Amino acid sequence: MSDEVIKVPLYGIFGDNFIRQVAVEVGEYREVVSGNRTFIEVDSNDLLNVLKMASDRAKNMNKVVPMNNNDQGIYNKILNSLGLSGADPMWKVLSSYKPNNNDFVKDELSPISFLKPDIYEYARLPGKPGGTPARNIIKVSLGYTVLAMAGWVLSRLGSTQLNENEWVGVHAFSSVRTSLQTLIGHLLKVRKGLLPGIKPETALSLWLAINTIKANIVVDNFILEIYVVSDAYGRKSTTLKGGFAVNLSRLITRKELLMPGNESSMDSPYLERLATTALETNSRRAYERDFAIRFTNLVYEYVNGSRRLEDLLYYAYREYVVNMKGSDFFANNPARYYAYRYAEDLTKELGVR
């Protein structure tokens, strides 16, 4: 770390996750306690490189940091402070910002709602602080807000449809430098920022693991902390919908089980198609999704060593035999067809007959 160190204060709010992700991508950083405050120290030159990376990413994103009406007013103050106008896109803000420690001294801005979705959510829960002006007392610095915007870009896995009437944003945080960025870049390229879904977690884990392999990521301890948010718009603030952890480390070491038969050369391996069907809440055929959920659960348990291969193969072949009706099998039962083809490739891969 050079002599040019930027000290970024943390405030004990959700936005700290974005700051920490920026620090992870910087590489070498320190989290220190001074008095009653916690700071993250990063090299200023390396921080500039991460801001440029976030700026380049933002250029290819359809939506960057959704804001409500109040958020937009705060954002305009930041633009004015940086000598920019409302016509300047977010990527330009990130690319032109030159962080200095003076930007982190004054806590003068109300947090844009994406920084405190946890506070809005707690205000609705019995026994939690809320319903009083106390939750509005928090103020943050200009520099914190800009770096958190970069963290938003660097953690955004995409968006997905939660139910028939609701779309949500999905963020992932990782302690492993570069790997998360490689995965997000891959998903932006092949999915354009749209994820098939978030539940069940077993199907999501398989889907993410396959895409991690396809993105040529090989790393230990690849754990993603995933959060689902309802993005701000109009008068609505960003709110937190839930969160969970996905451990991809073991899954990505079992490539031969997730993508048997050299399926890595395919645009969409059979298991990935099944996981996608399991995740899609707007499926027109509920029975297809139900089957995909059951089958991907079996695969997940088998890969992790808690189910036998025989259980998996029996289920795949039974469904194939029961539902096979000549040449219309695939058209009428695509999920069962994918399961049958996956099972066939798996038996060949493992030499089981």
N, C-alpha and C positions, 0 to 999 in steps of 0.2 A: 504494500500500500504506500503510495507516494505521500508527500507532505500536504498535498491538496485534498483534505478530507472534508466531506460534507456530513454534518450531523443532522439526522432526520428524527424529529421527536415522534413518539408513538402516543396514542391517546386512549388506548384501551377500547377501541371501537372496531367494527368489522373492517374498516378501511386499512387497518394495520396489516391485514392479510395481503393487500395489494402492494404495500410498501415492502413487506418481507419478500414477496415474489420478485420485485425489482432487485432487491439486494441479492437474492439467490442468483439471478442472471448476471449481476455484476461480477460475482465470483467470490472474491475475498471481501468479507465484511465482518464487523463486530457489533454485537448488541451489548450495550453498556448501560449501567444505571448510574445516574448522577442526581443526587438529592432525591426528590420524589418523582423523578421523570426517568423514562427509559428512552434511549436513543439508539438508532442504527447508524453506524459510521461506515461510509463507503468512499472509495476513491473517486474524485470528481471526473477524471478523464474516462475511467471505465463506466461511470454513470452516464456520461454523454453518449458512449457507444450503445448502451442499453436504450436510451431515449431514441436514438436513431433507429434501432431495431423495432421499437414499438411504433415509431412513426411510419416505417416501411410497411409494417403489418396493418396499420390502420388504413392505409391507402386501399387495401384489398378487402376491407370489411364493409358490409352494407350499413351497419349500425354501430356507432361508437359512443359509449356512455349515454344511454337514453336519459333524458331529463324531463322533469315536470316544469311548470311555469315558474315556480320559486327557484328551482335549480338553475334555470336559464338566467335569472337575474344575477345569481352569484357568479355564474360562469362569465357573464358579461363584465363583471368587475375584474375578474382575472385577466380577461382579454385586454381590458383598458390598462391594467397594471403592466402588462407585457408589451404594450404598444401595438396590439393587434385589433382587428375589427371582427364584428359578428359574422362577416362574410368569409373569414378564414376558417378552413376545415380543421378538425382536430389533429390530423397528422402534421399540419404546419405548426400548431402550438407545440407539439412534442418535439419536432425537429428544430425549432428556433429557440426553445427554452435553454438557457444557460444557468444551471443551478449555482447559487452562492448561498453562504450561510445566513446572510441577511434575510433571505426569503423564508427562513424557518424559525425566526425569532419571535415574530408577532403572531399571536393567535387571535386573528381578527375576522375570520370568515366563518359563517355558519357552514357546516358540512353539507355538501351536495348529497342528496338522499342515498346515492349508491354507496356512500361511505358509512352509513348508519342504518342499514335495513334491519339489523338486529334490534335496534332501539325501537323502531316503529313496531316491530313484531311483539317485543316484550310489553309494550304499552297496551296490548290487547289481551294479555294473559293475567288471570287472577293471581294475586300475590306478588306481581312484578311491579317495579316502579312505572308509573305512567299516569296519564290523565291530568298531569299538572305541567306547568311551564318548565319544570326542572330539566326535562329532556332536551330543551332548546338552549340550555346554557352553554353546551359544548361549543367551543370555537377552535378552529384549526388554522394552520398557517397556509399561505399561498403555495409555498414549495411543496408541502405535504400533499395538497390537492392535485397539483400537476403531476407529481410522481405517482400518486394513486391512480390517476387517469392512465398513465403508462402501464401500471400494474393491472388495470382493468383489461386493457388490450392484450397483455401478455398472459392472462389467465382465462380468457374467454374461450371455452370449448365450442360454444355455439348456442343456438336456441332450439327449442323443440315444442311440440304441442303436448300440453299436459292433459287436456281433455278437449271435448268438441268445441268449447268456447274460449279456451285459455292457452296462450303461449307463454313460455317462461325462458329465462336465460340460464345458462349453465356455466359455472366457473370451476376451474380446477387449480389447486395449488400443490406444488411439489418442492421438496428440498433438494432435488437433483437438477443441477444446472444443465441447460440446453435441451434435455430430453423432452420436457413438456413443450418447449417451443417447436421442436421438430414434429411432435405429434399434432399440435394445433395447426402448424403450417400444412401438414399432410391433409388434415380434415378440411381445412379451408379449400384446398385444391380439389379434393374429390367430393366434398359434400357442400361446399359453398356456405359453410357456417350453419347448416341445418343438421341436427342430430335426429336419429329415428325415434328416440325416447329416452327415459331415464329409469324406468322400472319394468321388470324386476332387476335388482342389482346383479344377480347372477348373469343374466343375458347381457347387461351393460358391460360387466367385467370381461366376458368373452369377446364382445364386439370391440371394446377398446384394446384388448390384448391383440386381436387379429390386426387391427389397424396400427398398433405399435410395431408389430412384426413387419407389416408391409412398409412402414416408414423407416425400416432398418435401424430401429433403436434396440441396442443391446446394453442393458445396464442393470445392476443389482439395486435392490431396495427402491424400486419404482412404485411408490405409493402416492395415490392422488387423493387429496381431500376435496371432495366435490360438494358444491353448494348450488342450490336451485333458488333463483330469485325471480320475483315478478317485477319486470322493468317499469320504470317510471314513464308516465305520459300524461298530458293534460294537467289535471290537478292531483293525480295519483302519484304517491311517492314509491320509490323502490322498497320492496318488502322481501323478507327472507321466507322461503317456502320450506326449507329443510336442508339437511346435509348428511353425508355419509362418506366413508373411506372405501377406496377400491385399491386392493393390493394386486398389482400386475406382475410382480417379480416372478412368482412361481409359474404363472400362466405362460409368460413369454419364453420360458425355458422349455416348454413342451410344444414347440412348433409342430412337431410331427403328429401330435394329437389334434391340434386346432386346424391345421392346414395339411392334411395327409394327401399323398398322391401328387406332390409338387403343385398343390393348388395355389402356391404363392405367386404363380405366373398368371392366375386368373384375376380379373377385375373384382370379382365378388365370390369368394369361396362359399361352398354350400353351408358351412356352419355360420358364416357371417350373414348369409341370407336368412337363416333360421333365427339368429339373434335379432336381426332387424325386424322380422315378423313379430317376434315376442315383445319387442319394445314399442311397436307402433300401436298407439291407443285408438287411432282412427281407422283401424282395419275394418274393411267391409264385411269380412267373414270372421266372426268371433271364434268359431270353432277352429279355424286355422291358427289364430293367435294362441288359443288355449293349448293346442297341441305343441306349438313352438315353445311355449313357456315350459311345459312339462319336459320336453326333450332337451332343451338347453340346460334346465336344472340337472338332468341326468348327466349330461356332458360335463358340466361344472363339477359335480360331485365325483365323477370318474377321474377327471384330470387331477383333482386334488386328493385322490386316493381313498375316498370314502364310499365308493360304489364299484361294483365289479363291471368289467367289460361286457360280460354276458348279459347283464341287466340292460345295458345300453343297446346292444345288438338285438336282443329279443324284442324290445319295444319298437325299434326301427323296422325290423323285418315283419313283425306281426301287423303293424299298421299298413305296411306295403301290401301284404297278402290280403288283408281284409278289405282294403279300399281299391285294390287294383281292378280296373274295369277297362281293359283294352287300351287303346291309344289315347283315351281321354283322361288317363290317370293324372298326368301332370297338370292339365288344365283345371281339373276339379279339385286336386289335392296337392298344390305346389309345396306346402310345408312338409308333407309326408314324403313327397318325391325327394326333396332336398335331404331329408333325414336318411332315406334309403341310399342315396348316392354317397352321402357322407359316411355311412356305415360300410358301404362297399369299399370306398377308398381307405378307410381306417383298417379294415381287415387285411387289405393288401399291404398297407404300410407296416403292419405289425406281424405279417406272415401268419395270420390266423385263418383257418378254414375248417 
